[in-house]
């Protein structure tokens, strides 16, 4: 049971999920946290689909705002109950997210994000009474969000910059906040470049035939016997497998490449006869778990369609990193630190990610994985309000690189769809 009377909450509004932290403002410690699915997902798994739904009618836009605020309320209530904190004792809130999630949370129009030059309604820091958002906390409680950087790069990127120490580092550093909307940042000699890649929901398990979040029952790793082609899987928790999450899908692709069941163009080997390689209509798929061994009573598999989606996702991330490295006028060998964060990036098997061409190989870089970088940065802002000035400085001194309608990026994206790690 908490004894302080000074509490705050942070919310990282992701496209696929929201992370909520409840903190003691006096003791500077985390009391409770929860992760909830973004209830906007039925209206589009990616940010562009959400924008299209929102601009179709005022009712649609209003509904999207109500949904995300509603899940924030439920999450704050849950975190408060876990920590024994009354909502009336919560005095402040910090909310971060990409531009679309930010605008929908605050009820701002997103019309201009649908067409070039993809302008935000506002890029300024916001601070409003939580009651004006329908989130009833302590008397006079305020909700703050840092400035946005540009187009689809929101204030969650600023939070990640703060959490990673990117601005203060003397080492050339690449940061990737991997999710449905992936932000890439490079810090080099005091300069910061940033871009956004529409990587889609495949690596968060949201759009795969047998995909699921990284919860209990999710396949998190896959190995394949190169002779029998029989798979073996690691499952989160102790129960039967229920599906496959994004990190499991990456290791599955790596194993398929190593076994010769997948070629560099991303096609499953139809000519190989195997119990584990099967066709359903015109779509071939590789079976990870037979129906009799799964927790759903249905087979768990990776389909050819799944692989095509993952090719698109990994190509967007790889090409964005490659493009930004070139824009910084450095080479991959100059990168000294490579930081990964995000619900997907922080748990990823790096060797498999490089094998499938999700990331370039930074041969001289120290690789670090930071769980929840955006949430950690938001916590820092909540606990140290003076960091609001630092957040504004980051927004003002960051060079935003727009990849939308960029022919050079499109060329790199096309090339990056190949798998480099096949045998």
C-alpha positions as MATLAB code, in Angstrom:
seq = 'XXXXXXXXXXXXXXXXXXXXXXXXXXXXXXXXXXXXXXXXXXXXXXXXXXXXXXXXXXXXXXXXXXXXXXXXXXXXXXXXXXXXXXXXXXXXXXXXXXXXXXXXXXXXXXXXXXXXXXXXXXXXXXXXXXXXXXXXXXXXXXXXXXXXXXXXXXXXXXXXXXXXXXXXXXXXXXXXXXXXXXXXXXXXXXXXXXXXXXXXXXXXXXXXXXXXXXXXXXXXXXXXXXXXXXXXXXXXXXXXXXXXXXXXXXXXXXXXXXXXXXXXXXXXXXXXXXXXXXXXXXXXXXXXXXXXXXXXXXXXXXXXXXXXXXXXXXXXXXXXXXXXXXXXXXXXXXXXXXXXXXXXXXXXXXXXXXXXXXXXXXXXXXXXXXXXXXXXXXXXXXXXXXXXXXXXXXXXXXXXXXXXXXXXXXXXXXXXXXXXXXX';
ca = [
       0.000    0.000    0.000;
       1.402    3.403   -1.012;
       1.747    6.041    1.728;
       2.724    9.077   -0.372;
       0.063   11.439   -1.677;
       1.970   12.540   -4.760;
       1.670   10.291   -7.782;
       1.821   10.544  -11.544;
       1.212    8.341  -14.561;
       2.863    8.005  -17.941;
       1.228    6.579  -21.038;
       3.012    5.376  -24.181;
       0.254    5.237  -26.786;
       1.505    2.753  -29.365;
      -0.297    1.773  -32.526;
      -0.740   -1.803  -31.297;
      -0.569   -1.446  -27.510;
      -0.449    1.078  -24.672;
       1.943    0.950  -21.735;
       0.930    2.712  -18.519;
       3.246    3.409  -15.574;
       2.202    4.652  -12.129;
       5.004    6.411  -10.250;
       5.589    7.864   -6.799;
       6.650   11.467   -7.435;
       8.306   11.813   -4.030;
      10.308    8.582   -3.972;
      10.903    8.527   -7.744;
      10.014    4.871   -8.078;
       7.731    2.822  -10.307;
       4.778    1.424   -8.360;
       2.771   -0.400  -11.000;
       2.531   -0.870  -14.732;
       0.252   -2.483  -17.260;
       0.137   -3.083  -20.993;
      -3.145   -3.040  -22.904;
      -4.060   -3.583  -26.529;
      -4.921   -0.469  -28.489;
      -8.702   -0.717  -29.033;
      -8.425    1.240  -32.295;
      -6.914   -1.817  -34.041;
     -10.218   -3.027  -35.592;
     -10.222    0.228  -37.590;
      -6.753   -0.367  -39.035;
      -3.573   -2.105  -37.924;
      -1.314    0.734  -39.086;
      -1.342    4.517  -38.675;
      -2.350    5.318  -42.255;
      -5.431    3.089  -41.996;
      -6.399    4.861  -38.769;
      -6.028    8.241  -40.439;
      -8.201    7.162  -43.357;
     -10.875    5.932  -40.975;
     -10.734    9.139  -38.938;
     -11.068   11.493  -41.909;
     -14.042    9.602  -43.288;
     -16.343   11.278  -40.763;
     -16.317   13.350  -37.585;
     -18.004   10.490  -35.771;
     -15.181    8.151  -36.748;
     -12.538   10.552  -35.465;
     -14.457   11.105  -32.233;
     -14.861    7.366  -31.732;
     -11.126    6.715  -32.149;
     -10.370    9.356  -29.519;
     -12.956    7.932  -27.129;
     -11.568    4.417  -27.529;
      -7.972    5.311  -26.711;
      -8.943    7.575  -23.800;
     -11.208    4.847  -22.461;
      -8.415    2.275  -22.390;
      -6.128    4.819  -20.712;
      -8.737    5.283  -17.980;
      -9.022    1.530  -17.483;
      -5.265    1.136  -17.414;
      -4.770    3.920  -14.854;
      -7.523    2.443  -12.693;
      -5.895   -0.994  -12.874;
      -2.437    0.368  -12.029;
      -3.903    2.379   -9.144;
      -5.700   -0.642   -7.713;
      -2.527   -2.739   -7.912;
      -0.542   -0.113   -6.003;
      -3.283    0.970   -3.601;
      -3.357    4.490   -5.049;
      -6.582    6.449   -5.343;
      -7.163    8.234   -8.651;
      -7.660   11.472   -6.735;
      -4.044   11.298   -5.540;
      -2.663   11.211   -9.090;
      -1.508   14.743   -9.832;
       0.060   14.619  -13.273;
       0.229   12.659  -16.499;
       2.733   12.474  -19.357;
       1.547   11.012  -22.668;
       3.832   10.097  -25.575;
       3.120    8.480  -28.916;
       3.652    8.778  -32.636;
       1.989   11.701  -34.370;
      -1.208    9.881  -35.338;
      -1.723    8.339  -31.891;
      -0.935   11.705  -30.275;
      -3.444   13.574  -32.429;
      -6.187   11.004  -31.937;
      -5.630   10.972  -28.178;
      -6.005   14.755  -27.984;
      -8.833   14.871  -30.527;
      -6.793   16.841  -33.074;
      -7.595   16.628  -36.799;
      -5.429   14.205  -38.769;
      -6.650   15.181  -42.256;
      -3.342   16.751  -43.313;
      -1.435   13.556  -42.487;
      -3.114   11.761  -45.376;
      -1.555   13.738  -48.240;
       1.780   15.504  -48.893;
       3.416   17.342  -47.212;
       1.905   15.319  -44.296;
       1.685   18.220  -41.871;
       0.696   17.969  -38.224;
      -2.103   20.075  -36.784;
       0.375   21.226  -34.148;
       3.927   20.243  -33.308;
       4.079   22.174  -30.038;
       4.212   20.682  -26.575;
       0.718   20.322  -25.110;
      -0.520   20.629  -21.559;
      -4.219   20.304  -20.752;
      -6.344   19.423  -17.745;
      -6.908   15.688  -17.598;
     -10.578   16.390  -16.905;
     -10.863   18.015  -20.342;
      -9.895   14.632  -21.776;
     -12.478   12.813  -19.662;
      -9.735   11.356  -17.468;
     -10.666   12.232  -13.893;
      -7.594   12.281  -11.664;
      -6.577   14.609   -8.834;
      -7.928   18.152   -8.612;
      -6.111   20.262  -11.187;
      -4.165   17.309  -12.624;
      -2.511   18.166  -15.925;
      -1.606   16.042  -18.942;
       1.619   16.976  -20.754;
       3.076   15.778  -24.058;
       6.447   16.874  -25.469;
       6.682   18.504  -28.897;
       6.405   16.475  -32.084;
       9.302   16.286  -34.516;
       7.601   15.993  -37.887;
       4.973   14.165  -39.927;
       4.802   10.649  -38.466;
       7.600   11.100  -35.912;
       5.968   12.005  -32.631;
       6.863   12.788  -29.058;
       7.590    9.134  -28.293;
      10.795    9.607  -30.288;
      11.827   12.472  -27.994;
      11.197   10.219  -25.003;
      13.425    7.537  -26.554;
      16.175   10.103  -27.187;
      16.078   11.086  -23.513;
      16.051    7.478  -22.272;
      18.940    6.444  -24.523;
      21.148    9.427  -23.693;
      21.558    9.942  -27.414;
      22.165   13.701  -27.269;
      24.875   13.426  -24.631;
      26.719   10.461  -26.145;
      30.056   11.070  -27.855;
      29.734    7.821  -29.802;
      28.072    7.504  -33.180;
      24.821    5.800  -32.255;
      21.878    4.325  -34.145;
      18.621    3.853  -32.230;
      15.681    1.847  -33.594;
      12.342    1.955  -31.798;
      10.758   -0.978  -33.599;
       7.004   -1.315  -33.807;
       4.112   -0.846  -36.193;
       5.567    2.603  -36.815;
       9.365    2.386  -36.448;
      11.478    5.421  -35.596;
      15.154    5.429  -36.559;
      17.578    7.934  -34.999;
      21.274    8.579  -35.552;
      23.411   10.691  -33.249;
      26.764   11.707  -34.766;
      29.129   14.467  -33.627;
      26.398   16.369  -31.822;
      23.917   16.127  -34.680;
      20.693   14.122  -34.557;
      18.839   12.788  -37.586;
      15.547   10.966  -37.343;
      13.076    9.290  -39.648;
      10.048    7.043  -39.531;
       9.387    3.774  -41.358;
       5.887    2.381  -41.859;
       6.945   -1.134  -40.885;
       3.443   -2.435  -40.248;
       2.142   -4.802  -37.568;
       3.672   -8.089  -38.798;
       6.541   -8.152  -36.299;
       4.184   -7.420  -33.434;
       2.270  -10.579  -34.351;
      -0.862   -8.673  -35.255;
      -1.303   -9.501  -38.922;
       0.089  -13.040  -39.199;
      -2.368  -15.905  -39.732;
      -1.351  -17.455  -36.409;
       0.073  -14.293  -34.884;
      -0.389  -13.110  -31.319;
       1.305  -10.710  -28.876;
       4.284  -11.888  -26.829;
       2.018  -13.251  -24.085;
       1.792  -16.672  -22.455;
       1.380  -19.348  -25.095;
       3.255  -17.462  -27.805;
       6.019  -19.209  -29.739;
       9.088  -17.052  -29.121;
      11.783  -19.068  -30.911;
      11.934  -21.709  -33.650;
      14.605  -24.208  -34.668;
      14.343  -26.550  -37.671;
      16.203  -29.829  -38.160;
      17.953  -29.442  -41.517;
      17.518  -33.142  -42.384;
      13.965  -33.980  -41.262;
      12.683  -30.383  -41.460;
      10.978  -31.015  -38.119;
      10.570  -27.841  -36.022;
      11.127  -27.384  -32.316;
       9.723  -24.333  -30.598;
      10.127  -22.340  -27.406;
       6.896  -21.129  -25.833;
       6.318  -18.306  -23.363;
       4.925  -19.836  -20.177;
       4.361  -23.517  -19.491;
       1.245  -24.223  -21.530;
       0.685  -25.408  -25.061;
       1.494  -23.021  -27.921;
      -1.378  -20.767  -28.952;
       0.278  -18.785  -31.762;
       3.503  -17.049  -32.720;
       4.716  -13.590  -31.723;
       6.990  -11.269  -33.692;
      10.277  -12.410  -32.175;
       9.302  -16.017  -32.854;
       8.479  -15.135  -36.451;
      11.958  -13.655  -36.953;
      13.647  -16.826  -35.666;
      11.284  -18.897  -37.815;
      12.394  -17.016  -40.933;
      16.032  -17.494  -39.965;
      15.508  -21.220  -39.415;
      13.642  -21.588  -42.709;
      16.544  -19.920  -44.524;
      19.120  -22.147  -42.804;
      17.137  -25.297  -43.613;
      16.816  -24.467  -47.292;
      13.023  -24.318  -47.044;
      13.027  -20.606  -47.909;
      14.981  -18.967  -50.734;
      16.427  -15.464  -50.975;
      13.346  -14.178  -52.800;
      11.141  -15.267  -49.902;
       9.484  -18.271  -51.527;
       8.873  -21.486  -49.593;
      10.251  -24.579  -51.311;
       7.174  -26.190  -52.887;
       9.329  -28.886  -54.489;
      10.411  -30.352  -51.132;
       8.181  -33.110  -49.807;
       7.808  -32.790  -46.047;
       5.198  -33.439  -43.378;
       5.860  -29.912  -42.190;
       5.465  -28.189  -45.537;
       1.910  -28.149  -46.742;
      -0.436  -26.353  -49.069;
      -3.823  -24.869  -48.272;
      -5.422  -24.089  -51.598;
      -2.826  -22.147  -53.553;
      -0.983  -20.961  -50.427;
       1.904  -23.052  -49.103;
       2.768  -22.888  -45.402;
       5.262  -24.335  -42.970;
       3.718  -26.025  -39.935;
       5.314  -25.083  -36.619;
       2.955  -27.056  -34.373;
       0.477  -29.731  -35.389;
      -3.161  -29.280  -34.346;
      -2.935  -32.113  -31.816;
      -0.074  -30.342  -30.000;
      -1.414  -26.789  -30.002;
      -3.504  -25.096  -27.395;
      -6.068  -24.007  -29.975;
      -6.791  -27.384  -31.579;
      -5.591  -25.934  -34.880;
      -2.158  -26.082  -36.494;
       0.176  -23.140  -35.948;
       2.075  -22.205  -39.079;
       3.912  -19.577  -41.091;
       2.249  -19.065  -44.464;
       3.673  -17.745  -47.698;
       1.428  -14.711  -47.258;
       2.884  -14.154  -43.783;
       6.381  -14.240  -45.229;
       5.496  -11.643  -47.873;
       4.190   -9.311  -45.171;
       7.315   -9.801  -43.074;
       9.441   -9.083  -46.138;
       7.681   -5.739  -46.495;
       8.155   -4.942  -42.814;
      11.814   -5.889  -42.582;
      12.598   -4.104  -45.849;
      11.052   -0.857  -44.585;
      13.167   -0.936  -41.420;
      16.414   -1.964  -43.151;
      16.025    0.613  -45.922;
      15.214    3.399  -43.453;
      18.342    2.651  -41.409;
      20.503    2.372  -44.514;
      19.131    5.631  -45.929;
      19.659    7.529  -42.682;
      23.231    6.215  -42.346;
      23.986    7.576  -45.808;
      22.292   10.891  -44.993;
      24.582   11.197  -41.975;
      27.537   10.695  -44.360;
      28.928    7.759  -42.419;
      29.292    4.056  -43.151;
      28.008    1.066  -41.211;
      31.527    0.505  -39.838;
      31.461    3.989  -38.233;
      28.515    3.101  -35.964;
      29.728    2.500  -32.404;
      26.443    1.781  -30.637;
      23.225    0.220  -31.907;
      20.305    0.521  -29.495;
      17.026   -1.355  -29.920;
      13.827   -0.618  -28.069;
      10.090   -1.065  -28.418;
       7.956   -4.037  -27.433;
       9.422   -5.999  -30.340;
      12.952   -4.619  -30.600;
      13.960   -5.084  -26.972;
      13.447   -8.892  -27.021;
      14.702   -9.628  -30.504;
      17.312  -12.257  -31.400;
      19.849   -9.986  -33.076;
      21.680  -12.649  -35.092;
      18.427  -13.826  -36.666;
      17.373  -10.224  -37.313;
      20.591   -9.565  -39.206;
      20.323  -12.932  -41.004;
      16.923  -12.060  -42.478;
      17.974   -8.509  -43.383;
      15.953   -6.684  -40.758;
      19.008   -4.651  -39.696;
      22.346   -3.908  -41.341;
      25.387   -5.498  -39.746;
      27.186   -2.831  -37.747;
      30.401   -4.757  -37.307;
      32.020   -2.290  -34.881;
      28.952   -1.456  -32.831;
      28.035   -2.487  -29.325;
      24.433   -3.701  -29.444;
      22.128   -2.817  -26.544;
      18.449   -3.635  -26.071;
      16.443   -1.214  -23.935;
      12.970   -2.386  -22.877;
      10.319    0.320  -23.123;
      12.479    3.257  -24.180;
       9.513    5.572  -24.804;
       7.958    4.751  -21.422;
      11.302    5.226  -19.668;
      11.731    8.625  -21.294;
       8.191    9.622  -20.347;
       8.925    8.568  -16.752;
      12.010   10.791  -16.765;
       9.948   13.781  -17.892;
       7.276   13.103  -15.269;
       9.809   12.848  -12.441;
      12.002   15.722  -13.659;
       9.845   18.505  -15.121;
      12.966   20.473  -16.059;
      13.455   17.918  -18.839;
      10.585   19.595  -20.669;
      13.099   22.222  -21.782;
      15.429   19.459  -22.949;
      12.540   17.900  -24.892;
      11.931   21.216  -26.655;
      15.634   21.510  -27.476;
      15.623   18.028  -28.984;
      12.632   18.875  -31.172;
      14.230   22.137  -32.344;
      17.664   20.684  -33.065;
      16.707   17.422  -34.764;
      16.907   17.036  -38.524;
      13.813   15.185  -39.702;
      14.244   13.081  -42.843;
      10.968   12.427  -44.675;
      10.850    9.098  -46.509;
       7.338    9.491  -47.865;
       7.328    9.719  -51.668;
      11.133    9.419  -51.642;
      12.303    7.594  -54.792;
      15.744    6.733  -53.367;
      14.161    5.156  -50.290;
      11.689    3.281  -52.513;
      14.613    1.815  -54.494;
      16.366    0.708  -51.297;
      13.091   -0.697  -49.959;
      12.635   -2.819  -53.090;
      16.156   -4.253  -52.832;
      15.847   -4.906  -49.091;
      12.977   -7.328  -49.579;
      15.443  -10.054  -50.509;
      16.711  -12.328  -47.731;
      20.511  -12.173  -47.481;
      20.967  -15.124  -45.101;
      19.818  -18.085  -47.213;
      22.207  -20.942  -47.732;
];
